[in-house]
Amino acid sequence: MIQAATVSAMQRPVVRQFVKFCVIGFSSMIIDVGLARVLTFGLGNHNLIWWQARIISVTVAATNGFIWNSMWTFRGYTSGAKHTMYLKFMLVNVVGLVLNLAIMRTVLFVVVSPHHILHQPQPEPLPWDIAMGFAVVIVSLWNFVANKKWTYAA
């Protein structure tokens, strides 16, 4: 029964798109989180402040996502020029980045403490990981809906 429901759901185009988007999103998340973590914690005395690292890592990861989503997830669903679609995709990701930073800041504020966040620009790795986890889940939903309805709208 469950297998039949799964097969039936996978036959729906929006479900297949969402699964493909999640696969690509996972690869982009690995790039995003990995690069942000290295830039925030792994460069010794040359670490970036966490939000600066997020801007760089989101840009690289979003470009990865655009390339693969254009070739696989939403292939054939658009009639626009690639540069226009890339601009739309990046605008969706800029909104996603703002949401991500706001969510991370809020979670860090709650998890770590208001005093620490207001007086020290760098969180510890574990609170950073927790904040990143919350942000990735919420922003992924935003990115899928916005890209499906706007960037790759037929």
Steps between C-alpha positions, in 0.01 A plus 500: 500500500774746596708395200206557266441846651870584458499387136180697438646814660823471298295503179389855574729755330513735799610216730773392256612861471510539877706180541745616231513846660578337836780285352658806341425702811683243710811531283473879516451481878822296533683766299334783695549361849846361428630822348335716770648282774850517348479876451359552851707255705770340285734775385688558825561870552336589168143381577213709370215617720221240470264717295776594253578132454128431442482757219789333316383145564139571395620661177712197407231250606222691320699500178542122534125470561413714199716299262366161612135608540507652151642181351295245697217613731333767288638406158244582236280704737627839394519710193714781642860589433753335731641830626149620595427173676835517681417851618160385627658194665758719673232748614305210654822393670573853623159499670586151625833628632329784689255247646789267581699770678192616694415145605861425596526824697170427679597141584846609616337772710276240667748209521815686596375808683417857416812632674741274308348573158488875558863522618685229304469468123600132484288224651643167609477216243218301669252790530596599146417145380162507678413840354610389153280188525187701575576752228571240230168320551286814494682674216496185283121512495506868403755437224301215344167684491648830380712339230218277376247784488727781378844403370396194303136593438391387155 
